[in-house]
Amino acid sequence: MTLARCAALLVCLSVALPSEAQPDQSNSGTTSIRLGAGRVRAGERVRAEGRTTDAGLMRVERLRAKDADGSVRIEGQITEIDHELSTVTLMEFTVTVTSTTRILDGDQALPGLAALRAGDRVEVRGVIDAERTVTADRLRRSPVVGNPRDELEAPIDRVIDQDTFELLGRRMVLVLGVSFIDDRQGASKIGQLRRDDDEQQVDGIRLGSWGVIGGRLQGTYSTISNAALDRTSVRDTEVRSAAQVVGVADLGPKAQVYAKVEVGRSHALGSTQAPLRDLRVKEANARLHIVGPVELQAGRVRLRDAFEWFADDYLDAARIVVSADQTRVEFGGSYGFRVPNGRSRSDERQVFATITHEFNRSLVVSSFFLGRDDRTRRERPMWLFVETSGRGSQFRYWGNVAARGGRSQNEVLRGWAFDGGGALRTRGGLWLTASVARGSGDADRSDRVDRTFRQTGLEDTQTRLAGFKRIHSYGELMQPDLSNLRVFTFGLGWQGAAASFDAVLHRYRQDVPYRTPADTALLIRPTGMDGLLGHEVDGVLTFRLRTGVDLTVTGGTYVPGPAQVRPHRPAFLLKSELLYFF
């Protein structure tokens, strides 16, 4: 009866929410497009990045506003080369190569047009005439990794409606959730609400010309059966509602403040305890532009990597950020930290540094360093992470490695870990995923060296596979730390316009059989004789009911293996979550 009532409540909430947002007709026939708190107008220069369809239009996935410089830029694949006329064709544009055109491969000069082939990916910069013929000042060949986006950069010809405009005579259509970045000198950043990549990127609410707010409303029902993995089969059921508000405002041309605040209420069904209410200030920080691409950020900030393998946490910190077109560098320090579950540590001092470089937007390499002085545990661990990833239209891959060092009061700290895998899209649109992760164990516990890898304690370890939503990389039910553990993962998923699903199988084995397990959400009790801990099967189904509304249903089953102390039984998870973004 409880499940039925919860399902009915979710349906009622879905019906009660506002109907799907309609296009902004007030701007129909005008000369500008509003994207969040940003705006671009006809005649202003933009860079459109997306996929060109057979009909000749481009579905724009990322749009950048740029300063005018009098030139045009085209990046795509050469389809034809005419050596007699000294022209190349890409994206149906004819590009004329003259004796003054610089032809490059990266930064290395090429002897001429004869060095290029149809199928090469090139970037062209030049000027365009009334016949839509481009005369190239520079033609640069770049490597093809995966299936990178086509790119056009030029002034907007005309605006058709809020989702459509013309660029270099081509029709551009903005996809749902298009990313907008304003790279113009002195541009306001008030549109950067910093929503996560698995959230709907809906417009915020504008506060005049100086700020914008947004957020989300959340309702969650979750039940876990038999987390102790024994014969008691205890069921823990919780209902949680929460409201999160995010705001960003400019304090002048060089200063900005940002805040993310969440208020929530949790109630354990069947419990005599009163519901728990909480107020969390997740982020509250100020940014100050110093010079060029350098800025200072101070306050409660978020430290996060793409896989949330190194960190996804909130630190009371100060950091310097240097951002170039494809490179981002951060370094800073923190004194204590606070995390969403209410845990607070004011006895830890930390220094951190990250550097990320995006090669041609299909290969990303990142490196992360964290050093910690933990005065309670009397240890000074250090971590070094390197993450690589890339994606095309038919595949994606990643390969991450980490090393832990330092000292505690009694031991030398050592340990290593890796996580690598890939996903391939089949002709039917299904994504097949396979990965392996391993965190080292310590086979010799008699010496004064701890070789067991331990994560930073700041991680969330969530990633996106095929679906809309991020899921725990090592299991929605078990949620283990990658410590003395090997995890083999196989997944099947699909994503459509308004629905997605992921079905995932995990296999767990201790790196070194030992009676003390890694931290998990379940009561794992290994025998220390056999390494096979068990298997977990998860399913995640998400519906985008309308613009701004997501409904996600998650189910999971963990089956203990021979390493679990007997008697044992499986554990089960059922969770539904309704989100409304505004």
ZAVO-888483 format. One line per 10 residues: number of its first residue (from 1); their letters; for each residue x, y, z of C-alpha. Coordinates in steps of 0.1 Angstrom, whole numbers, plus 5000, padded with zeros to 4 digits. Example, Ala and Ser with C-alpha at 12.3 -4.5 7.8 and 13.67 -1.06 7.14 Angstrom:
2
1> AS> 5123:4955:5078 ~ 5137:4989:5071;
***
This chain:
582
1> MTLARCAALL> 5000:5000:5000 ~ 5029:5023:5007 ~ 5044:5019:4972 ~ 5010:5026:4956 ~ 5005:5058:4976 ~ 5040:5069:4967 ~ 5034:5063:4930 ~ 5001:5081:4931 ~ 5017:5110:4948 ~ 5044:5112:4921;
11> VCLSVALPSE> 5017:5112:4894 ~ 4997:5139:4912 ~ 5028:5161:4915 ~ 5036:5156:4878 ~ 5001:5167:4868 ~ 5002:5196:4892 ~ 5034:5210:4878 ~ 5032:5238:4852 ~ 5026:5228:4816 ~ 5055:5226:4791;
21> AQPDQSNSGT> 5070:5259:4784 ~ 5061:5274:4751 ~ 5085:5293:4729 ~ 5089:5330:4738 ~ 5067:5346:4712 ~ 5074:5380:4725 ~ 5107:5379:4707 ~ 5093:5366:4674 ~ 5103:5388:4646 ~ 5130:5407:4666;
31> TSIRLGAGRV> 5167:5404:4662 ~ 5180:5386:4693 ~ 5179:5353:4711 ~ 5179:5349:4749 ~ 5199:5321:4763 ~ 5194:5320:4801 ~ 5205:5354:4812 ~ 5226:5359:4781 ~ 5216:5373:4748 ~ 5230:5374:4712;
41> RAGERVRAEG> 5217:5396:4684 ~ 5218:5396:4647 ~ 5251:5410:4635 ~ 5270:5397:4666 ~ 5297:5371:4662 ~ 5291:5336:4675 ~ 5307:5302:4673 ~ 5282:5274:4667 ~ 5293:5239:4674 ~ 5271:5210:4665;
51> RTTDAGLMRV> 5261:5183:4640 ~ 5251:5190:4604 ~ 5221:5170:4592 ~ 5214:5157:4557 ~ 5190:5186:4552 ~ 5219:5210:4555 ~ 5209:5226:4589 ~ 5231:5224:4620 ~ 5218:5212:4654 ~ 5238:5234:4677;
61> ERLRAKDADG> 5249:5218:4709 ~ 5272:5246:4721 ~ 5270:5283:4713 ~ 5298:5308:4721 ~ 5294:5346:4718 ~ 5327:5361:4705 ~ 5341:5395:4699 ~ 5341:5407:4663 ~ 5374:5404:4643 ~ 5363:5407:4607;
71> SVRIEGQITE> 5369:5371:4597 ~ 5350:5339:4595 ~ 5360:5305:4608 ~ 5349:5270:4596 ~ 5360:5237:4610 ~ 5350:5204:4595 ~ 5359:5176:4572 ~ 5371:5181:4537 ~ 5348:5165:4512 ~ 5365:5176:4479;
81> IDHELSTVTL> 5397:5191:4467 ~ 5401:5208:4433 ~ 5438:5212:4426 ~ 5432:5231:4393 ~ 5411:5257:4409 ~ 5430:5256:4442 ~ 5398:5251:4462 ~ 5386:5228:4490 ~ 5351:5220:4500 ~ 5339:5214:4535;
91> MEFTVTVTST> 5304:5216:4550 ~ 5294:5226:4514 ~ 5315:5258:4516 ~ 5340:5264:4488 ~ 5373:5276:4502 ~ 5398:5293:4479 ~ 5435:5287:4487 ~ 5458:5315:4474 ~ 5496:5319:4473 ~ 5494:5338:4507;
101> TRILDGDQAL> 5474:5311:4525 ~ 5493:5295:4553 ~ 5487:5257:4552 ~ 5496:5240:4585 ~ 5495:5206:4602 ~ 5492:5217:4638 ~ 5520:5243:4640 ~ 5541:5227:4612 ~ 5539:5242:4577 ~ 5528:5220:4549;
111> PGLAALRAGD> 5542:5223:4513 ~ 5508:5231:4498 ~ 5474:5219:4489 ~ 5488:5186:4476 ~ 5495:5176:4512 ~ 5458:5175:4521 ~ 5433:5147:4514 ~ 5396:5144:4513 ~ 5385:5133:4547 ~ 5410:5155:4565;
121> RVEVRGVIDA> 5396:5177:4593 ~ 5407:5213:4589 ~ 5401:5247:4604 ~ 5398:5276:4580 ~ 5401:5312:4588 ~ 5395:5339:4562 ~ 5370:5362:4546 ~ 5338:5355:4528 ~ 5323:5372:4498 ~ 5287:5377:4487;
131> ERTVTADRLR> 5288:5344:4467 ~ 5296:5326:4500 ~ 5331:5317:4489 ~ 5357:5318:4516 ~ 5392:5330:4508 ~ 5415:5314:4533 ~ 5442:5333:4552 ~ 5450:5301:4572 ~ 5441:5265:4567 ~ 5451:5242:4596;
141> RSPVVGNPRD> 5448:5204:4596 ~ 5439:5188:4629 ~ 5437:5151:4640 ~ 5403:5134:4638 ~ 5395:5118:4672 ~ 5360:5102:4674 ~ 5333:5123:4657 ~ 5340:5160:4667 ~ 5314:5187:4662 ~ 5314:5209:4631;
151> ELEAPIDRVI> 5320:5245:4638 ~ 5310:5278:4622 ~ 5321:5312:4635 ~ 5308:5344:4620 ~ 5283:5372:4626 ~ 5246:5361:4628 ~ 5228:5368:4595 ~ 5194:5369:4610 ~ 5173:5356:4639 ~ 5142:5335:4629;
161> DQDTFELLGR> 5129:5326:4664 ~ 5141:5318:4699 ~ 5156:5285:4687 ~ 5166:5292:4651 ~ 5189:5316:4633 ~ 5211:5318:4602 ~ 5249:5318:4601 ~ 5268:5321:4569 ~ 5236:5314:4551 ~ 5230:5282:4570;
171> RMVLVLGVSF> 5201:5275:4593 ~ 5211:5268:4629 ~ 5187:5251:4654 ~ 5195:5251:4691 ~ 5190:5217:4707 ~ 5173:5213:4741 ~ 5198:5221:4768 ~ 5222:5239:4745 ~ 5253:5251:4763 ~ 5259:5289:4760;
181> IDDRQGASKI> 5292:5306:4769 ~ 5298:5343:4766 ~ 5335:5348:4756 ~ 5331:5385:4748 ~ 5355:5409:4766 ~ 5338:5423:4797 ~ 5307:5401:4792 ~ 5285:5394:4823 ~ 5286:5359:4836 ~ 5253:5360:4853;
191> GQLRRDDDEQ> 5239:5332:4832 ~ 5263:5307:4846 ~ 5241:5289:4872 ~ 5265:5259:4870 ~ 5239:5232:4868 ~ 5252:5197:4867 ~ 5254:5179:4833 ~ 5226:5155:4842 ~ 5202:5183:4851 ~ 5180:5201:4826;
201> QVDGIRLGSW> 5196:5233:4815 ~ 5165:5255:4818 ~ 5166:5293:4819 ~ 5168:5309:4853 ~ 5148:5339:4866 ~ 5164:5372:4857 ~ 5168:5398:4884 ~ 5171:5429:4863 ~ 5205:5433:4846 ~ 5226:5422:4875;
211> GVIGGRLQGT> 5217:5387:4885 ~ 5198:5355:4879 ~ 5184:5327:4902 ~ 5173:5292:4895 ~ 5170:5259:4913 ~ 5150:5228:4916 ~ 5123:5211:4936 ~ 5129:5174:4946 ~ 5107:5146:4959 ~ 5123:5112:4966;
221> YSTISNAALD> 5110:5079:4978 ~ 5136:5051:4985 ~ 5135:5018:5002 ~ 5164:4994:5009 ~ 5156:4958:5020 ~ 5180:4937:5039 ~ 5211:4960:5040 ~ 5225:4937:5066 ~ 5225:4908:5040 ~ 5212:4884:5067;
231> RTSVRDTEVR> 5179:4866:5073 ~ 5162:4895:5092 ~ 5152:4912:5059 ~ 5147:4946:5076 ~ 5133:4973:5053 ~ 5144:5009:5056 ~ 5121:5034:5037 ~ 5126:5071:5035 ~ 5107:5100:5019 ~ 5126:5132:5013;
241> SAAQVVGVAD> 5115:5165:4998 ~ 5139:5194:4991 ~ 5141:5228:4975 ~ 5174:5241:4961 ~ 5180:5277:4951 ~ 5210:5288:4931 ~ 5218:5325:4925 ~ 5246:5344:4909 ~ 5250:5382:4907 ~ 5275:5407:4894;
251> LGPKAQVYAK> 5290:5432:4918 ~ 5306:5452:4891 ~ 5326:5444:4859 ~ 5352:5423:4878 ~ 5334:5407:4907 ~ 5307:5381:4911 ~ 5290:5362:4939 ~ 5274:5328:4938 ~ 5254:5308:4962 ~ 5236:5274:4963;
261> VEVGRSHALG> 5213:5267:4993 ~ 5192:5237:5000 ~ 5164:5231:5025 ~ 5151:5196:5030 ~ 5129:5173:5050 ~ 5134:5136:5055 ~ 5111:5111:5071 ~ 5117:5074:5078 ~ 5085:5056:5073 ~ 5075:5033:5101;
271> STQAPLRDLR> 5097:5052:5125 ~ 5085:5070:5157 ~ 5111:5097:5152 ~ 5101:5132:5141 ~ 5110:5141:5105 ~ 5145:5156:5101 ~ 5148:5191:5087 ~ 5180:5205:5074 ~ 5194:5237:5058 ~ 5226:5233:5038;
281> VKEANARLHI> 5247:5261:5024 ~ 5264:5241:4997 ~ 5282:5269:4980 ~ 5287:5306:4989 ~ 5317:5322:4973 ~ 5329:5353:4955 ~ 5349:5356:4923 ~ 5372:5384:4914 ~ 5387:5388:4880 ~ 5424:5398:4885;
291> VGPVELQAGR> 5439:5401:4850 ~ 5434:5384:4816 ~ 5423:5348:4822 ~ 5431:5348:4859 ~ 5405:5350:4887 ~ 5404:5345:4924 ~ 5376:5325:4940 ~ 5371:5324:4978 ~ 5344:5310:5002 ~ 5326:5277:5001;
301> VRLRDAFEWF> 5336:5263:4967 ~ 5330:5230:4949 ~ 5360:5209:4939 ~ 5349:5184:4913 ~ 5363:5163:4884 ~ 5343:5149:4854 ~ 5341:5114:4869 ~ 5337:5125:4905 ~ 5365:5099:4911 ~ 5389:5124:4926;
311> ADDYLDAARI> 5364:5148:4942 ~ 5329:5162:4942 ~ 5328:5181:4975 ~ 5324:5215:4991 ~ 5354:5231:5007 ~ 5359:5263:5026 ~ 5388:5274:5004 ~ 5405:5300:4983 ~ 5417:5292:4948 ~ 5432:5308:4917;
321> VVSADQTRVE> 5417:5298:4883 ~ 5434:5303:4850 ~ 5412:5296:4820 ~ 5423:5296:4783 ~ 5403:5284:4753 ~ 5410:5247:4759 ~ 5430:5247:4791 ~ 5420:5253:4827 ~ 5443:5254:4857 ~ 5433:5256:4894;
331> FGGSYGFRVP> 5453:5257:4926 ~ 5443:5266:4961 ~ 5440:5256:4997 ~ 5413:5248:5023 ~ 5409:5247:5060 ~ 5384:5220:5069 ~ 5354:5210:5047 ~ 5317:5205:5048 ~ 5297:5180:5028 ~ 5260:5176:5020;
341> NGRSRSDERQ> 5254:5148:5045 ~ 5262:5172:5073 ~ 5297:5158:5082 ~ 5321:5186:5091 ~ 5358:5184:5094 ~ 5376:5215:5107 ~ 5408:5197:5116 ~ 5421:5191:5080 ~ 5442:5215:5060 ~ 5445:5207:5023;
351> VFATITHEFN> 5462:5220:4992 ~ 5450:5211:4958 ~ 5458:5217:4921 ~ 5442:5206:4888 ~ 5450:5211:4852 ~ 5427:5201:4823 ~ 5434:5203:4786 ~ 5409:5196:4759 ~ 5425:5184:4726 ~ 5402:5191:4698;
361> RSLVVSSFFL> 5372:5185:4721 ~ 5374:5147:4716 ~ 5404:5140:4739 ~ 5405:5155:4774 ~ 5434:5150:4798 ~ 5433:5161:4834 ~ 5457:5158:4863 ~ 5448:5164:4900 ~ 5469:5167:4931 ~ 5457:5167:4967;
371> GRDDRTRRER> 5478:5170:4999 ~ 5462:5168:5033 ~ 5473:5175:5069 ~ 5449:5155:5090 ~ 5457:5164:5126 ~ 5431:5141:5141 ~ 5443:5109:5125 ~ 5479:5122:5125 ~ 5486:5115:5089 ~ 5496:5134:5059;
381> PMWLFVETSG> 5484:5116:5028 ~ 5489:5128:4992 ~ 5471:5118:4960 ~ 5479:5122:4923 ~ 5452:5114:4897 ~ 5454:5114:4859 ~ 5422:5111:4839 ~ 5418:5108:4802 ~ 5386:5106:4782 ~ 5371:5111:4747;
391> RGSQFRYWGN> 5339:5106:4729 ~ 5325:5104:4694 ~ 5290:5099:4680 ~ 5294:5061:4682 ~ 5318:5055:4711 ~ 5333:5069:4743 ~ 5362:5058:4764 ~ 5380:5067:4796 ~ 5412:5057:4814 ~ 5420:5070:4849;
401> VAARGGRSQN> 5449:5062:4872 ~ 5457:5073:4908 ~ 5485:5069:4933 ~ 5484:5076:4971 ~ 5515:5084:4992 ~ 5525:5101:5024 ~ 5529:5091:5060 ~ 5508:5084:5091 ~ 5521:5083:5127 ~ 5531:5047:5124;
411> EVLRGWAFDG> 5532:5038:5087 ~ 5543:5048:5052 ~ 5512:5053:5030 ~ 5512:5037:4995 ~ 5485:5025:4971 ~ 5473:5028:4935 ~ 5441:5025:4915 ~ 5428:5026:4880 ~ 5395:5027:4863 ~ 5392:5023:4825;
421> GGALRTRGGL> 5365:5013:4800 ~ 5346:5022:4769 ~ 5311:5023:4754 ~ 5301:5015:4718 ~ 5268:5025:4701 ~ 5251:4997:4681 ~ 5231:5003:4650 ~ 5199:5000:4670 ~ 5210:5029:4691 ~ 5219:5008:4722;
431> WLTASVARGS> 5251:5016:4741 ~ 5272:4987:4753 ~ 5296:4995:4781 ~ 5324:4975:4797 ~ 5349:4987:4824 ~ 5372:4975:4850 ~ 5384:4992:4882 ~ 5409:4982:4908 ~ 5421:4997:4941 ~ 5452:4980:4955;
441> GDADRSDRVD> 5451:4959:4987 ~ 5480:4951:5011 ~ 5492:4915:5009 ~ 5518:4921:5036 ~ 5504:4936:5068 ~ 5534:4928:5089 ~ 5556:4957:5078 ~ 5551:4994:5083 ~ 5539:5001:5048 ~ 5501:5005:5041;
451> RTFRQTGLED> 5497:4996:5004 ~ 5459:4997:5005 ~ 5446:5024:4982 ~ 5420:5048:4997 ~ 5401:5074:4979 ~ 5403:5111:4990 ~ 5370:5110:5010 ~ 5358:5139:4988 ~ 5346:5117:4959 ~ 5310:5109:4948;
461> TQTRLAGFKR> 5321:5084:4921 ~ 5292:5091:4898 ~ 5292:5091:4860 ~ 5269:5091:4830 ~ 5267:5059:4809 ~ 5239:5060:4782 ~ 5211:5077:4801 ~ 5203:5112:4812 ~ 5213:5107:4848 ~ 5245:5101:4866;
471> IHSYGELMQP> 5247:5068:4885 ~ 5272:5054:4909 ~ 5301:5040:4890 ~ 5304:5009:4912 ~ 5267:5002:4921 ~ 5237:5022:4933 ~ 5231:4998:4962 ~ 5265:4988:4974 ~ 5283:5021:4966 ~ 5318:5008:4977;
481> DLSNLRVFTF> 5350:5028:4980 ~ 5376:5016:4956 ~ 5399:5002:4982 ~ 5412:4966:4981 ~ 5386:4960:4955 ~ 5382:4950:4919 ~ 5350:4959:4901 ~ 5340:4946:4867 ~ 5311:4964:4850 ~ 5290:4956:4820;
491> GLGWQGAAAS> 5262:4979:4809 ~ 5234:4983:4783 ~ 5217:5016:4778 ~ 5197:5038:4755 ~ 5187:5075:4753 ~ 5158:5089:4733 ~ 5144:5124:4731 ~ 5123:5121:4763 ~ 5134:5088:4780 ~ 5165:5069:4788;
501> FDAVLHRYRQ> 5176:5037:4806 ~ 5207:5020:4819 ~ 5210:4984:4829 ~ 5242:4976:4847 ~ 5259:4945:4861 ~ 5288:4948:4886 ~ 5310:4920:4899 ~ 5330:4926:4931 ~ 5362:4909:4942 ~ 5386:4918:4969;
511> DVPYRTPADT> 5421:4926:4956 ~ 5436:4907:4986 ~ 5411:4886:5006 ~ 5407:4902:5040 ~ 5381:4902:5068 ~ 5379:4940:5068 ~ 5360:4953:5037 ~ 5361:4986:5020 ~ 5335:5011:5031 ~ 5301:5003:5015;
521> ALLIRPTGMD> 5264:5011:5020 ~ 5258:4974:5029 ~ 5270:4953:5058 ~ 5297:4933:5040 ~ 5313:4907:5062 ~ 5340:4889:5043 ~ 5354:4856:5055 ~ 5390:4866:5044 ~ 5393:4832:5026 ~ 5376:4839:4993;
531> GLLGHEVDGV> 5378:4871:4973 ~ 5345:4871:4954 ~ 5322:4894:4974 ~ 5292:4892:4951 ~ 5273:4908:4922 ~ 5249:4937:4917 ~ 5223:4944:4890 ~ 5210:4980:4887 ~ 5184:4995:4864 ~ 5178:5033:4860;
541> LTFRLRTGVD> 5149:5046:4840 ~ 5144:5084:4834 ~ 5115:5102:4818 ~ 5117:5138:4807 ~ 5080:5144:4812 ~ 5082:5180:4799 ~ 5107:5209:4799 ~ 5120:5212:4834 ~ 5106:5179:4848 ~ 5124:5146:4852;
551> LTVTGGTYVP> 5112:5114:4868 ~ 5138:5087:4876 ~ 5131:5052:4889 ~ 5161:5031:4901 ~ 5161:4995:4911 ~ 5189:4973:4923 ~ 5197:4939:4937 ~ 5229:4928:4954 ~ 5236:4890:4957 ~ 5264:4881:4981;
561> GPAQVRPHRP> 5292:4858:4969 ~ 5312:4830:4987 ~ 5333:4856:5005 ~ 5303:4867:5026 ~ 5299:4851:5060 ~ 5269:4827:5060 ~ 5240:4827:5063 ~ 5234:4855:5039 ~ 5206:4868:5016 ~ 5203:4894:4988;
571> AFLLKSELLY> 5196:4931:4993 ~ 5172:4952:4973 ~ 5168:4988:4964 ~ 5138:5008:4949 ~ 5140:5045:4945 ~ 5119:5071:4926 ~ 5128:5107:4922 ~ 5108:5136:4908 ~ 5127:5168:4899 ~ 5114:5202:4887;
581> FF> 5140:5226:4875 ~ 5133:5264:4873;
***
